Amino acid sequence: MREIDARGLSCPEPVLLVQNALKQDDTGAAISVDNMACVENIRRFAEARGYAITVEEAGREYRLRLTKP
């Protein structure tokens, strides 16, 4: 599973990083972001492609895990 640090980036950059990571390894990815807009955009992207997504919130940061069910 690919680890992606997208903190400090604004959309669509985090979504593009996830897209590229999934092209290399379609089993899933873990991504760290620091705003809710990125969380929602990545969630829509992942769900539209059949990935399950979990979100953990730690202060002002979010960690998303995308997995194939």
N, C-alpha and C positions, 0 to 999 in steps of 0.2 A: 504494500500500500504506500503510495507516494505521499510525502509530507510537504505541504505548501504553506508558506508564511506570506500572507497577503495583507498583513497589518500595515496601515498607512496608505494603502492603495484605494482608489475610488473605482466604482464600476464604470466600465465593464471589465477592467483589468483582472480582478479576482475570478470572474466567470471564465475569461479566456485562459487563465492559468489552469483552472480545473478542467476545462475542455481539452487542453493540450496534455495534461497529465493522464486523463482517461483514454486518450488516443494511444498512449504508450503502455498503459496497464489498465484495462477496462474492469478490473475487479473492484476498484474503489480508490478513494483518496481521503486524506485528512487535511483540512485547511483551517488556518487561523485568520480571523478577520477582526476588525475593531469597530464595525458599525452595523446596525440592523438592516440597512438597505442592502448591503452585500449578502447578509444572511438570507434575506427574502429572495434576492435574485438568484443566488446559488441554489436555493431550495427549489425554485421553479424550474431551473435548468435541469437539476438532477432528477426531479420527479417526472419531468417530461420524457426523460430517457430511461425510466424504469428503475432508478436507484432508490434505495431506502436511505433516509437521512436522519441523523441524530444531531442535536445541537446542545452543547454544554456552554453555559454562561459563567464567566469568571470575572466579576467586576465589569469593566467596560470592554472585555474581549470575549469572543465567541470561538468555539472550536466545533467544526462541523465534520462529521464522518459520513462518507458516502459509501454504501455497500450494495452489491447486487444481491437481491433476495433469493 
